């Protein structure tokens, strides 16, 4: 009886130990899973903030504040151009400023102090605020097919510079421009016909040795686009005594450039 009892007790102890071991392993495995899941959740939650911190540490401003009237007044035309160049460099390298757009909306609700007015093409690949990495309230953006000039845009520029304090006018054309091709091909289509007519003088401004002079030649198209930018720059000076005086007095600067739709780079013309 004692031997059988001892065997039974020993067997019971071994069974209990095995059960306890299985319970311990089960609890441990579940705990590890919980810790792993929790760690992944924490990583996902804090990854955006870590990325923001790292980006800011690499020279990017975290949530840059809205531009003030004093900052706009203190900025020179040369500094305004440098800001556009720096913004485009950030865009091209994929390192745009970290922004809080809803906060920028609230910060600029009571007033705006843009530093530049940009005339560019309506082309969907050339959004000025994006390619120059600017936020809400930073620039005036005028967009029309072929970045042509009319009285309404000219008046808008006068408002932007004389009334609102912008320090720079930038006329930006772009490569592979559909409006330029339309002007070269003499497209006739409703109101577009009159718009393309404004580009015609730029076609004649391209040297005759650039051949063939068709919309199928990318070199010719881009040279006409560049000539069109220079044409618009000349028209701004000729047609607006207000802006011409501000340019001559050094209060504002007028620059031109070309946006490359294949690289995102803006090449400004030397003055």
C-alpha positions in Angstrom: 0.0 0.0 0.0 2.7 2.5 0.9 4.7 1.7 -2.3 1.6 2.2 -4.5 0.7 5.3 -2.6 4.2 6.7 -3.1 4.1 5.9 -6.8 0.7 7.6 -7.1 2.0 10.7 -5.3 5.1 10.8 -7.4 3.1 10.4 -10.6 0.7 13.1 -9.4 3.6 15.5 -8.7 5.1 14.8 -12.2 1.8 15.5 -13.8 1.4 18.7 -11.8 4.8 19.8 -12.7 4.2 19.2 -16.4 0.9 21.1 -16.2 2.5 24.0 -14.4 5.3 24.0 -17.0 2.8 24.1 -19.8 0.9 26.9 -18.1 4.1 28.8 -17.6 5.1 28.5 -21.2 1.6 29.5 -22.4 1.6 32.6 -20.2 5.2 33.4 -21.3 4.4 33.1 -25.0 1.2 35.2 -24.6 3.2 37.8 -22.7 5.8 37.9 -25.4 3.2 38.4 -28.0 1.6 41.2 -26.0 4.9 42.9 -25.5 5.8 42.6 -29.2 2.4 43.9 -30.3 2.6 46.8 -27.8 6.1 47.6 -29.0 4.9 47.7 -32.7 2.0 49.9 -31.7 4.3 52.3 -29.9 6.6 52.4 -32.8 3.8 53.2 -35.2 2.5 55.9 -32.9 5.8 57.6 -32.3 7.3 57.1 -35.8 5.9 60.3 -37.3 7.1 62.4 -34.4 10.5 60.8 -34.5 10.7 61.4 -38.2 9.7 65.0 -37.7 12.3 65.4 -35.0 15.0 63.9 -37.2 14.0 66.1 -40.2 14.1 69.2 -38.0 17.4 68.3 -36.7 18.8 68.0 -40.2 18.1 71.7 -40.8 14.4 71.6 -41.6 12.1 74.0 -39.6 9.3 72.2 -37.7 6.0 73.9 -38.4 7.5 77.2 -39.6 5.5 80.2 -38.3 3.5 82.4 -40.5 5.5 85.3 -42.0 5.0 88.6 -40.2 4.7 92.1 -41.6 8.0 93.0 -40.0 9.7 90.0 -41.7 8.2 90.9 -45.1 9.4 94.5 -44.8 12.9 93.5 -43.8 13.3 91.0 -46.7 15.3 92.2 -49.7 14.4 91.2 -53.3 17.7 89.2 -53.3 16.6 87.4 -50.2 13.2 86.7 -51.7 14.9 85.1 -54.8 17.2 83.1 -52.5 14.2 81.8 -50.6 12.6 80.5 -53.9 15.9 78.9 -54.9 16.2 77.2 -51.5 12.6 76.1 -51.6 13.0 74.5 -55.0 16.2 72.7 -53.8 14.2 71.3 -50.9 11.5 70.1 -53.3 14.0 68.5 -55.7 15.8 66.6 -53.0 12.6 65.4 -51.3 13.2 67.3 -48.1 10.3 69.8 -47.9 9.7 71.7 -44.7 7.4 70.0 -42.1 4.2 71.9 -42.1 1.0 72.2 -40.1 -1.4 73.5 -42.8 -4.4 73.9 -40.5 -2.3 76.0 -38.2 -1.1 78.1 -41.1 -4.7 78.7 -42.1 -5.4 80.0 -38.6 -2.2 82.0 -38.4 -2.8 83.9 -41.7 -6.6 84.4 -41.2 -6.1 88.0 -40.0 -3.6 89.0 -42.6 -1.1 87.9 -45.3 2.5 89.0 -46.0 3.8 87.2 -49.0 7.3 87.8 -50.2 6.9 87.1 -53.9 4.4 87.0 -56.8 4.8 84.1 -59.2 3.4 84.0 -62.7 3.5 80.4 -64.0 1.6 78.1 -66.4 -1.6 76.4 -65.6 0.1 73.1 -66.2 -0.9 70.6 -63.5 2.8 69.6 -63.0 3.9 73.1 -62.0 2.1 74.2 -58.9 4.2 77.1 -57.6 3.6 76.5 -53.9 4.7 72.9 -54.3 7.8 73.3 -56.5 9.1 76.1 -54.4 8.1 74.5 -51.1 6.1 77.4 -49.8 3.2 77.4 -47.4 -0.1 79.3 -47.0 0.5 83.0 -47.1 4.0 82.9 -48.5 3.5 83.7 -52.2 1.0 85.2 -54.6 0.4 82.7 -57.4 -1.0 83.7 -60.8 -1.5 80.9 -63.2 -2.5 80.9 -66.8 -1.8 78.7 -69.9 1.6 79.7 -71.3 2.2 82.1 -68.4 1.1 84.9 -70.7 0.4 88.5 -69.4 -2.9 90.4 -69.5 -4.1 93.5 -67.8 -5.8 91.6 -65.0 -2.6 89.7 -64.1 -0.6 93.0 -64.4 -3.0 94.7 -62.0 -2.7 91.7 -59.7 1.1 92.2 -59.7 0.8 95.9 -58.9 -1.5 95.0 -56.0 0.9 92.3 -54.8 4.0 94.6 -54.9 2.8 98.1 -54.3 0.0 97.4 -51.9 0.8 94.1 -50.2 4.6 94.4 -50.0 5.9 91.5 -52.2 9.6 91.9 -53.0 9.9 89.8 -56.1 8.1 89.0 -59.4 9.0 85.6 -60.9 7.9 84.6 -64.3 8.3 80.8 -64.6 7.8 78.9 -67.9 8.3 75.2 -68.2 9.6 72.5 -70.5 7.3 70.5 -72.8 4.6 73.2 -72.5 1.4 72.4 -74.3 0.5 76.1 -74.8 3.8 76.7 -76.5 3.2 73.7 -78.8 -0.3 75.1 -79.5 1.1 78.4 -80.5 3.7 76.8 -82.7 1.0 74.7 -84.4 -1.3 77.7 -84.8 -4.1 76.0 -82.9 -7.6 77.6 -83.4 -10.0 76.9 -80.6 -12.4 79.4 -79.1 -10.9 81.8 -76.6 -7.6 79.8 -76.6 -6.9 81.3 -80.0 -6.4 84.7 -78.6 -4.3 83.4 -75.7 -1.9 81.6 -78.0 -1.6 84.7 -80.1 0.2 86.3 -77.2 2.9 83.7 -77.5 3.5 84.2 -81.3 6.2 86.9 -80.9 8.3 84.4 -78.8 8.4 82.0 -81.8 10.0 84.6 -84.0 12.5 85.5 -81.2 14.1 82.0 -81.5 17.2 82.0 -83.8 16.5 80.6 -87.3 19.2 78.0 -86.9 17.1 76.0 -84.4 15.5 73.4 -86.6 13.1 71.9 -87.2 10.8 74.7 -86.0 7.9 72.4 -85.1 6.2 71.2 -81.9 7.8 67.8 -82.5 11.2 69.3 -81.7 11.6 69.5 -77.9 14.6 71.8 -78.2 12.6 74.3 -80.3 9.6 74.1 -77.9 11.7 74.8 -74.9 13.6 77.7 -76.6 10.2 79.3 -77.5 9.1 78.8 -73.9 12.2 80.6 -72.6 11.8 83.4 -75.2 8.1 83.7 -74.0 9.3 84.2 -70.4 11.6 86.9 -71.5 8.8 88.5 -73.6 6.5 88.6 -70.6 9.3 90.1 -68.4 9.7 92.9 -71.0 6.0 93.4 -71.2 5.8 93.9 -67.4 8.3 96.7 -67.5 6.8 98.3 -70.6 3.2 98.1 -69.6 3.3 99.0 -65.9 5.0 102.3 -64.9 4.3 101.4 -61.3 6.3 98.1 -61.4 9.0 99.6 -63.6 9.6 102.4 -61.1 9.8 99.9 -58.2 12.2 97.7 -60.2 14.4 100.7 -61.1 14.5 101.9 -57.5 15.4 98.4 -56.3 12.3 98.0 -54.2 11.4 94.8 -56.1 13.2 92.5 -58.5 11.9 90.9 -61.7 13.3 87.5 -62.6 12.5 84.7 -65.1 13.1 81.0 -65.1 12.2 77.6 -66.5 10.8 74.6 -64.7 11.9 71.2 -65.9 8.9 68.8 -65.7 11.2 65.8 -65.7 13.5 66.8 -62.8 11.5 69.4 -60.8 14.4 71.8 -61.0 13.8 75.5 -61.7 16.6 77.3 -63.6 16.6 81.0 -63.0 17.9 83.3 -65.8 21.0 85.4 -64.9 20.0 89.1 -64.7 
